[in-house]
């Protein structure tokens, strides 16, 4: 069954629908209201009972319906204390069920109808709905569209505002990265059971915007102090900006030079490795190294001024051109 993006936003969402080969629906769909009595019962093997009563329903759809049932119950209680959890599109239904048993409210991008949202919109949704913890496998922090970068930037802004005005506390979602091990649902359930108290403690302390849950514990990946420092994406932007500024400064220094001198610099960079190889420059005072430097200077001067390069220097350049050990000095 192809699930609609807003299916779980409906009052009575469809859990399963059987289709023929021509995509024609067969029979009535299985809705949440059909499964709710089974979920409210205290039957131990309720999954087996549901699968036997509703032919064709798979475990994934059944687990999603159970997560929807738990979320509906949690919202009905209107619990104001504890943590509110959002599992993004990378987390499985089993991750969501584990969170539902450990926290007061646990939901997912699918259940909230934001599965196709960009990371910026997901972050905005989490802030608007007062989500405390976002569980994600997306650990990339390379540009401004990555969730980790968005969280880091939002925390930096809040911390800077906090430094100026201590009345406003930092109340923003925290990212919980999953390691390759805890991406497995069974390992995640065990790790969450062991370290859930640590997660509560770190969140209460406002330890930082990014935590990581592994088998051996919870680590603070980005602390409050780290949020104030440039991240990988910002460092790359700063380096690119620095390179542009260096190029502009170099152009400003060289724009007033004669044309042959500017051309000489380009030629020097292009032909440097033809004369000044790594083996020659190991000992810069040897006669061979001095001769190579002299030949290089003559070659550049002649090429820059449109003069004929002496035969011996041109031969020296051609002779070194195909040596495999040549390296730029």
DOLORO-966202 format. One record per atom (N, C-alpha, C): residue in one letter; x, y, z. Coordinates in pm, whole numbers, padded with zeros to 5 digits, always signed. Layout:
REM residues N
AXYZ/...
END
This chain:
REM residues 329
X+00084-00120+00000/X+00000+00000+00000/X+00087+00124+00000/X+00053+00217-00085/X+00125+00344-00088/X+00061+00438+00013/X+00137+00479+00110/X+00084+00560+00219/X+00087+00707+00182/X-00027+00775+00198/X-00032+00918+00172/X+00044+00993+00279/X+00102+01109+00241/X+00186+01184+00334/X+00107+01236+00453/X-00025+01263+00433/X-00107+01316+00542/X-00200+01210+00601/X-00171+01082+00574/X-00260+00977+00621/X-00274+00977+00772/X-00161+00994+00842/X-00163+00984+00988/X-00211+01113+01054/X-00247+01212+00973/X-00309+01333+01027/X-00461+01322+01029/X-00515+01217+00967/X-00658+01198+00964/X-00709+01148+01099/X-00836+01172+01131/X-00892+01124+01259/X-00886+00972+01272/X-00908+00902+01159/X-00905+00756+01162/X-00820+00708+01045/X-00686+00711+01059/X-00598+00680+00946/X-00609+00535+00900/X-00579+00515+00771/X-00576+00381+00714/X-00444+00314+00749/X-00452+00195+00805/X-00331+00120+00843/X-00288+00027+00730/X-00386-00034+00662/X-00353-00130+00556/X-00466-00135+00455/X-00427-00147+00328/X-00523-00164+00219/X-00465-00260+00117/X-00542-00361+00080/X-00498-00459-00019/X-00541-00412-00158/X-00447-00426-00255/X-00472-00382-00392/X-00455-00498-00488/X-00531-00492-00600/X-00515-00589-00708/X-00398-00547-00795/X-00368-00627-00898/X-00255-00596-00986/X-00275-00466-01062/X-00400-00427-01089/X-00428-00302-01159/X-00451-00186-01063/X-00402-00201-00938/X-00411-00098-00835/X-00555-00067-00794/X-00641-00164-00811/X-00780-00149-00765/X-00791-00199-00621/X-00849-00120-00530/X-00862-00165-00391/X-00947-00290-00379/X-00903-00381-00296/X-00977-00505-00270/X-01031-00499-00128/X-01160-00497-00115/X-01222-00496+00018/X-01207-00363+00087/X-01249-00359+00213/X-01241-00238+00293/X-01102-00225+00355/X-01053-00103+00372/X-00922-00084+00436/X-00927-00113+00586/X-00812-00149+00640/X-00800-00168+00785/X-00762-00033+00845/X-00847+00021+00930/X-00824+00152+00990/X-00779+00139+01135/X-00734+00252+01188/X-00688+00251+01327/X-00800+00212+01423/X-00920+00256+01395/X-01033+00224+01484/X-01059+00074+01492/X-01019-00001+01387/X-01034-00147+01391/X-00932-00213+01483/X-00817-00150+01497/X-00709-00208+01577/X-00705-00155+01719/X-00767-00040+01744/X-00760+00023+01876/X-00806-00069+01989/X-00916-00146+01973/X-00956-00236+02084/X-00850-00339+02118/X-00777-00386+02019/X-00670-00482+02045/X-00556-00417+02123/X-00523-00292+02087/X-00415-00222+02157/X-00453-00190+02301/X-00582-00162+02325/X-00625-00129+02461/X-00637-00251+02550/X-00639-00368+02492/X-00649-00491+02572/X-00514-00525+02635/X-00514-00615+02725/X-00392-00658+02793/X-00341-00792+02741/X-00378-00823+02618/X-00335-00950+02560/X-00184-00945+02536/X-00116-01053+02572/X+00030-01055+02562/X+00075-01057+02417/X+00023-01148+02337/X+00065-01162+02197/X-00038-01095+02107/X-00057-00965+02127/X-00160-00895+02050/X-00122-00885+01902/X+00008-00878+01869/X+00049-00869+01729/X+00008-00993+01651/X+00028-01110+01712/X-00009-01235+01645/X-00160-01242+01626/X-00235-01194+01725/X-00380-01197+01716/X-00430-01104+01605/X-00371-00986+01594/X-00413-00890+01491/X-00382-00944+01352/X-00263-01000+01335/X-00223-01053+01204/X-00313-01168+01163/X-00356-01248+01260/X-00445-01360+01227/X-00586-01314+01192/X-00631-01203+01251/X-00766-01153+01225/X-00774-01068+01098/X-00664-00998+01064/X-00663-00909+00947/X-00560-00963+00848/X-00608-01032+00749/X-00519-01096+00651/X-00444-00991+00569/X-00315-01014+00551/X-00234-00927+00466/X-00164-00815+00537/X-00203-00782+00658/X-00138-00672+00729/X+00002-00713+00770/X+00100-00623+00750/X+00239-00657+00783/X+00279-00594+00917/X+00392-00638+00967/X+00436-00592+01099/X+00471-00445+01101/X+00527-00393+00990/X+00563-00252+00986/X+00441-00163+01001/X+00333-00195+00928/X+00210-00118+00940/X+00150-00132+01079/X+00161-00252+01135/X+00108-00275+01269/X+00185-00195+01374/X+00318-00190+01361/X+00400-00114+01456/X+00373+00036+01444/X+00350+00083+01322/X+00319+00224+01304/X+00184+00258+01368/X+00088+00168+01355/X-00042+00190+01419/X-00029+00189+01571/X+00058+00102+01624/X+00079+00100+01769/X+00143+00231+01816/X+00241+00281+01740/X+00303+00409+01775/X+00201+00522+01772/X+00112+00519+01674/X+00006+00620+01665/X-00087+00610+01786/X-00117+00487+01829/X-00203+00466+01946/X-00138+00521+02073/X-00009+00495+02091/X+00061+00544+02210/X+00067+00697+02209/X+00096+00754+02093/X+00102+00899+02081/X-00034+00962+02113/X-00140+00900+02066/X-00274+00952+02092/X-00307+00949+02240/X-00266+00842+02306/X-00289+00832+02451/X-00207+00936+02527/X-00082+00957+02486/X+00004+01054+02554/X-00052+01195+02539/X-00101+01229+02421/X-00158+01361+02401/X-00287+01379+02479/X-00362+01272+02495/X-00487+01281+02570/X-00462+01311+02717/X-00347+01264+02770/X-00314+01289+02910/X-00268+01432+02934/X-00224+01502+02826/X-00177+01641+02836/X-00067+01654+02941/X+00035+01573+02928/X+00146+01575+03024/X+00234+01696+02998/X+00261+01777+03098/X+00340+01898+03083/X+00485+01878+03124/X+00514+01771+03197/X+00650+01745+03241/X+00712+01637+03155/X+00844+01624+03167/X+00914+01523+03089/X+00959+01577+02955/X+01008+01487+02869/X+01062+01526+02740/X+00968+01487+02628/X+00963+01574+02528/X+00885+01549+02407/X+00982+01512+02295/X+00961+01397+02233/X+01057+01339+02139/X+01000+01341+01998/X+01087+01377+01901/X+01052+01370+01760/X+01158+01285+01689/X+01115+01175+01628/X+01204+01092+01546/X+01193+01137+01401/X+01307+01172+01340/X+01300+01221+01203/X+01281+01106+01106/X+01283+01137+00975/X+01248+01036+00874/X+01349+00924+00866/X+01470+00943+00922/X+01573+00838+00916/X+01555+00732+01024/X+01479+00763+01129/X+01457+00668+01238/X+01342+00575+01202/X+01351+00451+01246/X+01249+00352+01213/X+01134+00356+01313/X+01030+00281+01282/X+00916+00271+01373/X+00956+00205+01504/X+01050+00110+01498/X+01097+00045+01621/X+01168+00144+01712/X+01242+00239+01655/X+01302+00345+01736/X+01194+00427+01804/X+01088+00457+01730/X+00979+00536+01786/X+00910+00462+01900/X+00888+00333+01885/X+00823+00255+01992/X+00910+00251+02117/X+01041+00239+02099/X+01131+00240+02216/X+01122+00373+02288/X+01118+00483+02213/X+01106+00616+02275/X+00971+00632+02345/X+00866+00574+02285/X+00732+00588+02344/X+00723+00523+02482/X+00805+00422+02507/X+00803+00355+02637/X+00894+00423+02739/X+00981+00516+02694/X+01077+00578+02785/X+01048+00725+02810/X+00972+00789+02723/X+00946+00932+02738/X+00795+00957+02741/X+00760+01076+02785/X+00619+01107+02803/X+00545+01126+02672/X+00615+01174+02568/X+00552+01191+02438/X+00656+01164+02330/X+00622+01076+02239/X+00713+01043+02129/X+00633+01038+02000/X+00681+01109+01900/X+00616+01111+01770/X+00723+01106+01662/X+00681+01104+01538/X+00775+01093+01427/X+00733+01186+01314/X+00822+01202+01218/X+00792+01286+01102/X+00673+01232+01024/X+00661+01099+01017/X+00550+01039+00943/X+00417+01068+01012/X+00414+01051+01143/X+00289+01072+01217/X+00249+01219+01217/X+00346+01309+01208/X+00316+01452+01209/X+00293+01508+01069/X+00314+01425+00966/X+00293+01471+00830/X+00401+01563+00777/X+00523+01553+00832/X+00632+01641+00788/X+00749+01560+00732/X+00721+01441+00683/X+00827+01353+00635/X+00903+01414+00518/X+00832+01488+00432/X+00895+01545+00313/X+00948+01686+00337/X+00941+01735+00461/X+00989+01869+00491/X+01141+01875+00484/X+01194+01992+00452/X+01338+02014+00459/X+01382+02022+00605/X+01513+02014+00628/X+01563+02019+00766/X+01529+02151+00835/X+01528+02260+00759/X+01494+02390+00818/X+01349+02391+00866/X+01260+02334+00784/X+01119+02330+00823/X+01095+02234+00939/X+01169+02124+00941/X+01158+02030+01053/X+01202+02096+01183/X+01312+02172+01177/X+01359+02243+01296/X+01256+02348+01340/X+01202+02422+01245/X+01100+02520+01279/X+00977+02456+01340/X+00938+02339+01288/X+00823+02267+01344/X+00852+02222+01486/X+00974+02173+01510/X+01011+02128+01644/X+01012+02244+01744/X+01063+02359+01702/X+01065+02475+01791/X+00922+02522+01822/X+00839+02527+01719/X+00701+02575+01736/X+00621+02484+01828/X+00645+02352+01818/X+00569+02256+01897/X+00641+02214+02025/X+00746+02287+02061/X+00817+02267+02188/X+00870+02124+02203/X+00930+02074+02095/X+00996+01944+02100/X+01127+01959+02177/X+01156+01865+02265/X+01279+01872+02346/X+01396+01799+02282/X+01367+01690+02212/X+01475+01605+02162/X+01437+01555+02022/X+01529+01572+01928/X+01510+01520+01792/X+01609+01406+01771/X+01557+01287+01751/X+01643+01170+01729/X+01665+01154+01580/X+01791+01152+01539/X+01823+01150+01396/X+01950+01070+01370/X+01957+01017+01249/X+02079+00952+01201/X+02160+01045+01112/X+02108+01163+01084/X+02173+01260+00997/X+02277+01338+01077/X+02403+01298+01065/X+02511+01361+01142/X+02594+01455+01056/X+02551+01480+00932/X+02628+01564+00840/X+02618+01710+00883/X+02732+01779+00880/X+02735+01921+00913/X+02828+01990+00812/X+02781+02001+00689/X+02865+02054+00581/X+02817+02187+00526/X+02687+02212+00530/X+02637+02339+00479/X+02519+02385+00561/X+02465+02500+00526/X+02359+02561+00604/X+02226+02488+00601/X+02211+02388+00513/X+02085+02315+00504/X+02084+02189+00590/X+02196+02156+00654/X+02203+02036+00738/X+02144+02064+00876/X+02076+01964+00931/X+02006+01982+01058/X+02102+02016+01171/X+02220+01954+01173/X+02318+01983+01278/X+02365+02127+01271/X+02390+02177+01152/X+02431+02316+01135/X+02319+02411+01178/X+02195+02379+01144/X+02082+02463+01183/X+02069+02469+01334/X+02084+02353+01401/X+02075+02351+01547/X+02188+02431+01610/X+02309+02414+01559/X+02424+02487+01613/X+02404+02638+01600/X+02357+02683+01484/X+02336+02826+01460/X+02226+02882+01550/X+02116+02807+01564/X+02006+02854+01649/X+02050+02865+01794/X+02127+02767+01841/X+02175+02772+01979/X+02272+02888+01999/X+02357+02915+01899/X+02450+03027+01912/X+02374+03158+01927/X+02272+03177+01845/X+02192+03299+01854/X+02125+03311+01990/X+02071+03199+02040/X+02005+03202+02171/X+02103+03228+02284/X+02222+03169+02275/X+02322+03190+02379/X+02374+03333+02379/X+02391+03391+02261/X+02434+03531+02254/X+02327+03624+02311/X+02201+03593+02283/X+02093+03673+02340/X+02086+03655+02492/X+02114+03532+02536/X+02115+03502+02679/X+02225+03580+02751/X+02341+03597+02684/X+02451+03672+02746/X+02414+03818+02766/X+02330+03873+02678/X+02290+04012+02690/X+02169+04029+02783/X+02082+03930+02782/X+01959+03938+02862/X+01938+03804+02930/X+01969+03797+03059/X+01962+03670+03132/X+01820+03628+03165/X+01721+03708+03127/X+01583+03672+03159/X+01536+03558+03069/X+01585+03555+02945/X+01538+03457+02848/X+01627+03333+02853/X+01578+03221+02903/X+01658+03098+02903/X+01662+03035+02764/X+01758+02944+02745/X+01771+02874+02617/X+01676+02755+02618/X+01569+02763+02540/X+01473+02654+02530/X+01459+02615+02384/X+01550+02534+02338/X+01552+02490+02200/X+01567+02338+02195/X+01524+02275+02087/X+01543+02129+02076/X+01690+02090+02077/X+01714+01968+02122/X+01849+01909+02124/X+01850+01792+02027/X+01956+01782+01949/X+01969+01670+01856/X+02035+01552+01927/X+01982+01433+01907/X+02043+01311+01957/X+02086+01228+01838/X+02217+01233+01807/X+02271+01154+01696/X+02281+01007+01737/X+02258+00921+01641/X+02273+00778+01662/X+02401+00730+01597/X+02474+00644+01667/X+02595+00585+01611/X+02555+00472+01515/X+02649+00422+01435/X+02613+00310+01346/X+02557+00190+01422/X+02599+00170+01548/X+02548+00058+01625/X+02404+00082+01670/X+02376+00202+01723/X+02242+00229+01775/X+02141+00259+01664/X+02185+00262+01540/X+02088+00270+01431/X+02009+00141+01418/X+02064+00033+01471/X+01988-00092+01479/X+01887-00080+01593/X+01763-00114+01566/X+01654-00092+01662/X+01676-00166+01793/X+01724-00290+01787/X+01744-00369+01909/X+01854-00308+01996/X+01964-00267+01934/X+02074-00205+02009/X+02029-00071+02067/X+01951+00004+01990/X+01900+00133+02037/X+01812+00115+02160/X+01726+00016+02158/X+01636-00007+02272/X+01714-00036+02400/X+01820-00119+02388/X+01900-00152+02506/X+01979-00031+02554/X+02039+00044+02461/X+02118+00162+02499/X+02029+00268+02561/X+01910+00287+02507/X+01818+00386+02562/X+01774+00348+02703/X+01751+00221+02725/X+01712+00174+02858/X+01822+00200+02961/X+01947+00179+02921/X+02060+00197+03014/X+02091+00344+03040/X+02074+00429+02940/X+02125+00566+02949/X+02017+00673+02945/X+01892+00636+02965/X+01784+00735+02957/X+01798+00840+03067/X+01845+00802+03184/X+01864+00898+03293/X+01972+01001+03257/X+02075+00956+03188/X+02181+01049+03146/X+02125+01150+03046/X+02038+01105+02957/X+01977+01196+02860/X+01894+01301+02932/X+01816+01259+03030/X+01737+01355+03109/X+01828+01456+03178/X+01938+01406+03238/X+02028+01494+03313/X+02096+01595+03221/X+02146+01550+03106/X+02213+01641+03014/X+02116+01744+02957/X+01994+01704+02932/X+01896+01800+02883/X+01861+01902+02990/X+01850+01858+03115/X+01819+01951+03224/X+01933+02052+03245/X+02057+02009+03217/X+02173+02097+03234/X+02196+02188+03113/X+02116+02171+03006/X+02143+02244+02881/X+02287+02224+02838/X+02328+02096+02833/X+02469+02064+02805/X+02514+02111+02669/X+02426+02110+02571/X+02464+02154+02437/X+02360+02114+02335/X+02375+02161+02214/X+02274+02134+02112/X+02279+01996+02048/X+02392+01926+02061/X+02406+01796+01993/X+02461+01693+02090/X+02387+01584+02109/X+02431+01469+02188/X+02442+01349+02095/X+02510+01245+02144/X+02522+01122+02065/X+02503+01002+02156/X+02412+00914+02116/X+02382+00794+02194/X+02453+00675+02131/X+02543+00614+02210/X+02612+00493+02167/X+02587+00381+02266/X+02645+00268+02238/X+02627+00154+02329/X+02688+00181+02465/X+02795+00262+02469/X+02866+00284+02594/X+02823+00409+02669/X+02727+00483+02616/X+02682+00601+02689/X+02641+00714+02597/X+02618+00830+02659/X+02575+00949+02587/X+02689+01050+02590/X+02730+01099+02475/X+02839+01196+02464/X+02783+01330+02419/X+02845+01437+02467/X+02811+01572+02422/X+02901+01604+02303/X+02843+01605+02184/X+02920+01629+02062/X+02947+01777+02044/X+02845+01859+02065/X+02859+02004+02056/X+02807+02063+02187/X+02898+02117+02267/X+02858+02177+02394/X+02812+02321+02372/X+02774+02388+02481/X+02735+02528+02468/X+02852+02613+02421/X+02972+02582+02473/X+03090+02656+02426/X+03120+02625+02281/X+03099+02498+02242/X+03123+02461+02103/X+03024+02524+02007/X+02902+02549+02056/X+02802+02614+01970/X+02840+02756+01936/X+02920+02820+02022/X+02963+02957+01997/X+03078+02964+01897/X+03141+02849+01872/X+03252+02845+01776/X+03201+02808+01637/X+03272+02847+01532/X+03229+02810+01396/X+03231+02658+01377/X+03128+02608+01311/X+03122+02467+01280/X+03195+02435+01152/X+03196+02306+01110/X+03266+02269+00986/X+03218+02347+00865/X+03086+02365+00852/X+03034+02438+00737/X+03079+02584+00739/X+03077+02644+00857/X+03118+02785+00868/X+03267+02801+00848/X+03346+02703+00896/X+03491+02710+00874/X+03524+02702+00725/X+03451+02617+00653/X+03473+02609+00508/X+03437+02741+00440/X+03329+02805+00486/X+03293+02934+00429/X+03397+03040+00460/X+03450+03037+00583/X+03554+03133+00620/X+03681+03113+00538/X+03718+02987+00514/X+03836+02959+00433/X+03817+03008+00290/X+03698+02984+00235/X+03671+03031+00099/X+03675+03184+00092/X+03619+03248+00194/X+03623+03395+00198/X+03766+03445+00211/X+03847+03374+00292/X+03986+03414+00309/X+04063+03400+00178/X+04035+03293+00103/X+04104+03274-00026/X+04068+03386-00123/X+03941+03426-00123/X+03899+03535-00212/X+03968+03665-00172/X+03976+03692-00041/X+04042+03813+00005/X+04191+03812-00029/X+04255+03695-00017/X+04396+03685-00053/X+04416+03711-00202/X+04325+03657-00284/X+04337+03680-00429/X+04320+03829-00463/X+04225+03895-00396/X+04205+04037-00419/X+04327+04118-00375/X+04385+04081-00259/X+04504+04152-00211/X+04623+04130-00304/X+04636+04007-00354/X+04746+03979-00447/X+04730+04057-00575/X+04607+04067-00624/X+04583+04144-00746/X+04612+04293-00724/X+04574+04343-00602/X+04600+04484-00572/X+04750+04513-00567/X+04828+04415-00520/X+04973+04434-00512/X+05038+04430-00649/X+04983+04345-00738/X+05051+04319-00865/X+04994+04397-00982/X+04880+04466-00964/X+04818+04532-01078/X+04903+04647-01134/X+04989+04705-01048/X+05072+04817-01094/X+05208+04771-01147/X+05237+04641-01143/X+05363+04590-01194/X+05363+04592-01347/X+05479+04603-01410/X+05485+04591-01556/X+05430+04456-01603/X+05383+04456-01724/X+05319+04336-01775/X+05416+04218-01777/X+05543+04244-01812/X+05636+04132-01821/X+05664+04071-01685/X+05655+04152-01577/X+05676+04096-01443/X+05558+04010-01400/X+05436+04058-01432/X+05319+03977-01397/X+05321+03845-01475/X+05360+03854-01604/X+05370+03731-01684/X+05481+03640-01632/X+05588+03703-01583/X+05697+03624-01527/X+05654+03543-01407/X+05565+03598-01322/X+05517+03523-01205/X+05439+03400-01247/X+05355+03419-01351/X+05278+03305-01400/X+05369+03198-01458/X+05466+03240-01535/X+05560+03145-01595/X+05642+03076-01487/X+05681+03151-01384/X+05759+03091-01275/X+05683+02980-01206/X+05553+03000-01183/X+05473+02897-01118/X+05456+02776-01209/X+05447+02800-01340/X+05423+02690-01434/X+05547+02604-01455/X+05665+02667-01462/X+05787+02595-01498/X+05878+02567-01379/X+05835+02597-01260/X+05923+02582-01145/X+05967+02437-01127/X+05872+02345-01143/X+05905+02205-01118/X+05998+02148-01225/X+06014+02218-01339/X+06105+02168-01441/X+06252+02184-01401/X+06280+02277-01311/X+06418+02303-01271/X+06444+02263-01126/X+06353+02302-01034/X+06379+02285-00890/X+06312+02160-00840/X+06368+02046-00867/X+06310+01920-00823/X+06348+01892-00679/X+06279+01794-00621/X+06299+01764-00480/X+06440+01715-00450/X+06498+01635-00540/X+06631+01581-00514/X+06738+01691-00517/X+06719+01794-00599/X+06817+01903-00606/X+06811+01989-00480/X+06688+02014-00432/X+06671+02107-00320/X+06698+02044-00183/X+06734+01916-00179/X+06770+01857-00051/X+06893+01927+00007/X+06987+01962-00078/X+07105+02037-00036/X+07111+02162-00122/X+07067+02275-00066/X+07053+02396-00146/X+07188+02461-00180/X+07299+02415-00122/X+07428+02479-00145/X+07515+02402-00243/X+07463+02293-00297/X+07545+02217-00391/X+07554+02291-00524/X+07661+02270-00599/X+07674+02334-00731/X+07557+02302-00824/X+07504+02180-00815/X+07393+02142-00901/X+07269+02223-00869/X+07243+02247-00738/X+07125+02325-00699/X+07141+02470-00742/X+07262+02525-00724/X+07286+02664-00766/X+07270+02679-00916/X+07319+02581-00991/X+07306+02586-01136/X+07160+02576-01177/X+07083+02494-01109/X+06941+02480-01143/X+06866+02609-01117/X+06896+02675-01005/X+06829+02802-00975/X+06866+02910-01076/X+06994+02913-01113/X+07036+03012-01211/X+06967+02987-01346/X+06957+02861-01385/X+06890+02828-01510/X+06742+02865-01504/X+06682+02843-01390/X+06540+02876-01372/X+06517+03026-01386/X+06601+03106-01322/X+06587+03251-01330/X+06605+03303-01473/X+06703+03249-01542/X+06727+03289-01680/X+06608+03251-01768/X+06557+03132-01747/X+06444+03082-01826/X+06322+03171-01808/X+06291+03206-01683/X+06174+03290-01654/X+06193+03429-01713/X+06313+03485-01697/X+06339+03620-01749/X+06321+03624-01900/X+06376+03526-01969/X+06365+03525-02115/X+06220+03505-02160/X+06150+03413-02095/X+06011+03389-02133/X+05924+03510-02104/X+05952+03582-01998/X+05871+03698-01960/X+05891+03814-02057/X+06009+03826-02111/X+06039+03940-02199/X+06034+03904-02346/X+05989+03785-02379/X+05980+03746-02519/X+06112+03719-02584/X+06214+03685-02506/X+06348+03659-02560/X+06367+03510-02583/X+06460+03478-02666/X+06493+03339-02690/X+06569+03283-02570/X+06525+03168-02521/X+06591+03103-02408/X+06716+03034-02462/X+06831+03054-02397/X+06953+02985-02441/X+06931+02835-02452/X+06999+02775-02549/X+06976+02634-02580/X+07002+02543-02461/X+07110+02573-02384/X+07143+02483-02274/X+07035+02483-02166/X+06973+02602-02141/X+06869+02608-02039/X+06739+02544-02087/X+06708+02565-02217/X+06589+02502-02270/X+06603+02349-02270/X+06721+02302-02301/X+06746+02158-02299/X+06735+02103-02158/X+06782+02183-02060/X+06774+02140-01921/X+06627+02126-01880/X+06542+02220-01923/X+06400+02213-01888/X+06334+02093-01953/X+06363+02068-02082/X+06302+01955-02149/X+06352+01823-02092/X+06479+01821-02052/X+06533+01698-01996/X+06469+01662-01863/X+06429+01762-01784/X+06369+01735-01654/X+06216+01716-01661/X+06159+01746-01773/X+06014+01748-01781/X+05953+01610-01759/X+06024+01506-01798/X+05966+01372-01790/X+06022+01290-01675/X+06091+01356-01582/X+06141+01281-01466/X+06026+01257-01367/X+06001+01133-01326/X+05886+01105-01238/X+05900+01162-01098/X+06025+01191-01055/X+06045+01236-00919/X+06032+01386-00901/X+05994+01459-01009/X+05987+01605-00999/X+05874+01646-00905/X+05905+01738-00817/X+05805+01793-00727/X+05823+01943-00724/X+05713+02015-00705/X+05722+02160-00693/X+05790+02197-00563/X+05888+02289-00572/X+05962+02328-00452/X+05876+02416-00363/
END
